[in-house]
Amino acid sequence: MTRHKLAILAFIFASSLVGCTNNQAYDDGTNNNTQAANSNMDNPYSWELQLVPGNPIDEAFKSDFEIASSTPEMNYLANTYLEAWKMEWDNITDVLMNQYQFAEDKEVIKTYKQSFEEYAEKVFDVEWLSYTDITVPLDERHTVGTGAISSSTLVKAYTYKRQVLLLIDRYYIDNNYTYKYKGSGAELLKLREAD
């Protein structure tokens, strides 16, 4: 891997940490399948409805996001969605690592992967704070509301999704990346019928 490519990879990671993206339309929702009508204050789940067309994960989960209503369904949906994006993250970083032959270059990718995963954990923690009673000392705190688990998990999933899409955008300009995900989403309708 050339030093130029290493610098670009570091820039992509740093950009994601500060919320940068090279596609303004992606951030403002104009390219999304579903746009939330309310602000995040009115609907704490509005951001996760920003599904991005052209990837099998969002296509598979689209109907689940449209019908999920109860806390258990949202928790299950959030966890399943996160697992799908984490699997894709593992795949794309493996594919990326296999493009390089020298151990030093592979170590850059490995360190990048580990650093990003630590960052994603912190994103979960920050979202959890918004559902926590922060007016009391740490040892007396408790969560407020039923959306803490699903919201924090979805923020983490969204973080993985953005990073995967950034890597695809950077390294697979001609849309030649093949997604590993072949699932059917959370299949909430089937789960409801089974109950």
Sine and cosine of phi, psi and omega as CSV:
sin_phi,cos_phi,sin_psi,cos_psi,sin_omega,cos_omega
0.00,0.00,0.73,-0.68,0.00,-1.00
-0.97,0.24,0.37,-0.93,0.02,-1.00
-0.89,0.46,-0.53,0.85,0.03,-1.00
-0.88,0.48,-0.72,0.69,0.00,-1.00
-0.92,0.39,-0.58,0.81,0.06,-1.00
-0.89,0.45,-0.66,0.75,0.01,-1.00
-0.91,0.42,-0.63,0.77,0.02,-1.00
-0.91,0.42,-0.69,0.73,0.03,-1.00
-0.87,0.48,-0.68,0.73,0.04,-1.00
-0.89,0.45,-0.64,0.77,0.02,-1.00
-0.89,0.45,-0.67,0.74,0.01,-1.00
-0.87,0.49,-0.70,0.71,0.00,-1.00
-0.90,0.43,-0.71,0.70,0.00,-1.00
-0.89,0.45,-0.62,0.78,0.02,-1.00
-0.89,0.46,-0.63,0.77,-0.01,-1.00
-0.93,0.37,-0.50,0.87,-0.01,-1.00
-0.92,0.38,-0.51,0.86,0.00,-1.00
-0.98,-0.20,0.15,0.99,0.10,-0.99
0.99,0.12,0.29,0.96,0.00,-1.00
-0.99,0.17,0.45,-0.89,0.14,-0.99
-0.49,-0.87,0.42,-0.91,-0.03,-1.00
-1.00,-0.02,0.17,0.99,-0.03,-1.00
-0.73,-0.68,0.99,-0.15,-0.04,-1.00
-0.88,0.47,-0.58,0.81,0.00,-1.00
-0.89,0.46,-0.54,0.84,0.04,-1.00
-0.90,0.44,-0.70,0.72,-0.05,-1.00
-0.94,0.35,-0.60,0.80,-0.06,-1.00
-1.00,0.00,0.05,1.00,0.13,-0.99
1.00,0.05,0.03,1.00,-0.09,-1.00
-0.95,0.31,-0.33,0.94,0.04,-1.00
-0.98,-0.17,0.15,0.99,-0.11,-0.99
-1.00,0.01,0.48,-0.88,0.06,-1.00
-0.89,0.45,-0.67,0.74,-0.07,-1.00
-0.80,-0.60,0.80,-0.61,0.05,-1.00
-0.93,-0.36,0.69,-0.72,0.02,-1.00
-0.97,0.25,0.70,-0.71,-0.01,-1.00
-0.99,0.14,-0.40,0.92,-0.07,-1.00
-0.97,-0.25,0.31,-0.95,0.10,-0.99
-0.97,0.25,0.18,-0.98,0.04,-1.00
-0.88,0.48,-0.48,0.88,0.01,-1.00
-0.93,0.36,-0.60,0.80,0.01,-1.00
-0.98,0.21,-0.55,0.83,-0.04,-1.00
-0.66,-0.75,0.98,-0.19,-0.06,-1.00
-0.90,0.44,-0.25,0.97,0.00,-1.00
-0.99,-0.15,0.11,0.99,-0.12,-0.99
-0.88,0.48,-0.58,0.81,-0.06,-1.00
-0.91,0.41,-0.56,0.83,-0.07,-1.00
-0.97,0.25,-0.21,0.98,0.05,-1.00
-0.98,0.21,-0.02,1.00,0.02,-1.00
-0.99,0.15,0.95,0.30,-0.01,-1.00
-0.98,0.20,0.63,-0.78,-0.07,-1.00
-0.98,-0.22,0.85,-0.53,-0.02,-1.00
-0.92,0.40,0.44,-0.90,0.11,-0.99
1.00,-0.07,0.06,1.00,0.11,-0.99
-0.82,-0.57,0.61,-0.79,-0.11,-0.99
-0.93,0.36,-0.37,0.93,-0.01,-1.00
-0.94,0.34,-0.80,0.60,0.00,-1.00
-0.90,0.43,-0.57,0.82,0.05,-1.00
-0.90,0.44,-0.67,0.74,-0.03,-1.00
-0.93,0.37,-0.55,0.83,-0.09,-1.00
-1.00,-0.07,-0.11,0.99,-0.10,-1.00
-0.81,0.58,-0.77,0.64,-0.04,-1.00
-0.93,0.37,-0.52,0.85,0.05,-1.00
-0.89,0.45,-0.68,0.73,0.03,-1.00
-0.91,0.42,-0.52,0.86,-0.01,-1.00
-0.96,0.29,-0.49,0.87,-0.10,-1.00
-0.95,-0.30,-0.29,0.96,-0.05,-1.00
-0.86,0.52,0.75,-0.66,-0.05,-1.00
-0.70,-0.72,-0.61,0.79,-0.06,-1.00
-1.00,0.02,0.31,-0.95,0.04,-1.00
-0.87,0.50,-0.73,0.69,0.04,-1.00
-0.87,0.49,-0.63,0.78,0.04,-1.00
-0.90,0.43,-0.69,0.72,0.01,-1.00
-0.90,0.44,-0.64,0.76,0.03,-1.00
-0.89,0.45,-0.71,0.71,0.02,-1.00
-0.90,0.43,-0.71,0.70,0.02,-1.00
-0.87,0.50,-0.73,0.69,-0.02,-1.00
-0.87,0.50,-0.71,0.70,-0.03,-1.00
-0.91,0.41,-0.66,0.75,0.01,-1.00
-0.91,0.41,-0.65,0.76,0.02,-1.00
-0.91,0.42,-0.69,0.73,0.05,-1.00
-0.87,0.49,-0.72,0.69,-0.01,-1.00
-0.87,0.50,-0.62,0.78,0.03,-1.00
-0.89,0.46,-0.72,0.70,-0.02,-1.00
-0.95,0.30,-0.54,0.84,0.08,-1.00
-0.91,0.41,-0.63,0.77,0.05,-1.00
-0.89,0.47,-0.67,0.74,0.01,-1.00
-0.92,0.40,-0.61,0.79,0.06,-1.00
-0.87,0.49,-0.73,0.68,0.03,-1.00
-0.87,0.50,-0.65,0.76,-0.01,-1.00
-0.91,0.42,-0.77,0.64,-0.09,-1.00
-0.93,0.37,-0.55,0.84,0.04,-1.00
-0.96,0.30,-0.54,0.84,0.10,-1.00
-0.91,0.41,-0.71,0.71,0.03,-1.00
-0.87,0.50,-0.70,0.72,0.01,-1.00
-0.89,0.46,-0.71,0.70,-0.02,-1.00
-0.89,0.46,-0.60,0.80,-0.03,-1.00
-0.95,0.31,-0.12,0.99,0.06,-1.00
-0.98,0.19,-0.18,0.98,-0.07,-1.00
-0.89,-0.46,0.57,-0.82,-0.08,-1.00
-0.98,-0.20,-0.41,0.91,-0.08,-1.00
-1.00,0.00,0.63,-0.77,-0.04,-1.00
-0.85,0.52,-0.59,0.80,-0.01,-1.00
-0.90,0.43,-0.63,0.78,0.02,-1.00
-0.93,0.36,-0.67,0.74,0.04,-1.00
-0.89,0.46,-0.57,0.83,0.01,-1.00
-0.91,0.41,-0.57,0.82,0.06,-1.00
-0.87,0.49,-0.72,0.69,0.01,-1.00
-0.90,0.43,-0.68,0.73,0.00,-1.00
-0.87,0.49,-0.69,0.72,0.02,-1.00
-0.92,0.40,-0.67,0.74,0.06,-1.00
-0.85,0.52,-0.72,0.70,-0.01,-1.00
-0.88,0.48,-0.73,0.68,-0.01,-1.00
-0.90,0.44,-0.68,0.73,0.01,-1.00
-0.90,0.44,-0.67,0.74,0.01,-1.00
-0.90,0.43,-0.67,0.74,-0.01,-1.00
-0.90,0.44,-0.59,0.81,0.09,-1.00
-0.91,0.42,-0.66,0.75,0.06,-1.00
-0.87,0.49,-0.69,0.72,-0.01,-1.00
-0.88,0.47,-0.59,0.81,0.07,-1.00
-0.90,0.44,-0.64,0.77,0.00,-1.00
-0.93,0.36,-0.56,0.83,0.07,-1.00
-0.88,0.48,-0.67,0.74,0.07,-1.00
-0.85,0.53,-0.73,0.68,-0.04,-1.00
-0.89,0.46,-0.65,0.76,0.00,-1.00
-0.91,0.42,-0.68,0.74,0.03,-1.00
-0.90,0.44,-0.62,0.79,0.01,-1.00
-0.86,0.50,-0.57,0.82,0.02,-1.00
-0.86,0.52,-0.54,0.84,-0.02,-1.00
-0.94,0.34,-0.19,0.98,0.06,-1.00
-0.92,-0.39,0.33,0.94,-0.08,-1.00
-0.88,-0.48,0.62,-0.79,0.08,-1.00
-0.97,0.25,0.99,-0.14,-0.06,-1.00
-1.00,-0.03,0.19,0.98,0.03,-1.00
-1.00,0.04,-0.05,1.00,0.00,-1.00
-0.86,-0.51,0.33,-0.94,0.03,-1.00
-0.85,0.52,0.38,-0.92,-0.10,-1.00
-0.81,0.59,-0.67,0.74,-0.06,-1.00
-0.96,0.29,-0.13,0.99,0.02,-1.00
-0.94,-0.35,0.04,1.00,-0.10,-1.00
-0.96,0.28,0.45,-0.89,0.11,-0.99
-0.55,-0.84,0.33,-0.94,0.01,-1.00
-0.98,0.18,0.45,-0.89,-0.02,-1.00
-0.86,-0.50,0.84,-0.54,0.01,-1.00
1.00,-0.01,0.26,-0.97,-0.07,-1.00
-1.00,-0.08,-0.04,1.00,-0.08,-1.00
-1.00,-0.01,0.05,1.00,-0.11,-0.99
-0.87,0.50,-0.75,0.66,-0.07,-1.00
-0.92,0.40,-0.79,0.62,-0.07,-1.00
-0.91,0.41,-0.66,0.75,-0.02,-1.00
-0.91,0.41,-0.72,0.70,0.00,-1.00
-0.90,0.43,-0.64,0.77,0.02,-1.00
-0.92,0.38,-0.64,0.77,0.01,-1.00
-0.93,0.37,-0.58,0.81,0.07,-1.00
-0.88,0.47,-0.67,0.75,0.03,-1.00
-0.90,0.43,-0.68,0.73,0.04,-1.00
-0.88,0.48,-0.68,0.73,0.01,-1.00
-0.89,0.45,-0.57,0.82,0.04,-1.00
-0.90,0.44,-0.71,0.70,0.06,-1.00
-0.89,0.46,-0.69,0.73,-0.01,-1.00
-0.86,0.51,-0.74,0.67,-0.01,-1.00
-0.86,0.51,-0.64,0.77,-0.02,-1.00
-0.93,0.36,-0.66,0.75,0.06,-1.00
-0.87,0.49,-0.72,0.69,-0.01,-1.00
-0.91,0.42,-0.57,0.82,0.08,-1.00
-0.90,0.44,-0.68,0.74,0.02,-1.00
-0.91,0.41,-0.65,0.76,0.05,-1.00
-0.89,0.46,-0.70,0.71,0.00,-1.00
-0.88,0.47,-0.62,0.78,-0.06,-1.00
-0.98,0.18,-0.69,0.73,-0.14,-0.99
-0.97,-0.26,-0.15,0.99,-0.05,-1.00
-0.75,-0.67,0.85,0.53,-0.09,-1.00
-0.83,0.56,-0.62,0.78,-0.07,-1.00
-1.00,0.03,0.39,0.92,0.00,-1.00
0.82,0.58,0.61,0.79,-0.01,-1.00
-0.99,-0.13,0.22,0.97,0.09,-1.00
-0.99,0.16,0.73,-0.69,0.04,-1.00
-0.97,-0.25,0.90,-0.44,0.03,-1.00
-0.91,0.42,0.63,-0.78,0.08,-1.00
-0.98,0.17,-0.51,0.86,-0.08,-1.00
-0.89,0.45,0.80,-0.59,0.03,-1.00
-0.76,-0.65,0.29,0.96,-0.09,-1.00
-0.98,0.20,-0.09,-1.00,-0.05,-1.00
-0.87,-0.50,0.45,0.89,-0.01,-1.00
0.98,0.22,-0.40,-0.92,-0.01,-1.00
-1.00,0.08,-0.26,0.96,0.02,-1.00
0.78,0.63,0.79,0.61,-0.03,-1.00
-0.88,0.47,-0.57,0.82,0.02,-1.00
-0.88,0.48,-0.68,0.74,0.03,-1.00
-0.90,0.43,-0.63,0.77,0.02,-1.00
-0.90,0.43,-0.64,0.77,0.04,-1.00
-0.90,0.44,-0.66,0.75,-0.02,-1.00
-0.92,0.39,-0.51,0.86,-0.01,-1.00
-0.95,0.30,-0.40,0.92,-0.01,-1.00
-0.98,0.22,0.00,0.00,0.00,0.00
